[in-house]
Amino acid sequence: MKVEKLEKIVPEVVQKLAKLESGELLAAELDWCWGSFKYDNNPAGVVEKGQEALALLKEAKRNNSKAVSKKLVESLEKALN
């Protein structure tokens, strides 16, 4: 997990998830986990919710290629690995 990259991508991911029909709850959970991570430096929640967000974004991209940018998916993948 690359914290510097996550700092840039998490707000974008949260914003995109909030716009997707099935992503509002996950957006709130990821946002909360990110705030928690900045407080206690425990990455477990960010990694878990980040993986869930990645799966949801990939599915949304498969269903509608214009719904999610390829760059967003790739950036999140790089930040989580």
Order of alpha helices (4+ residues) and beta strands (2+ residues): alpha-alpha-alpha-alpha
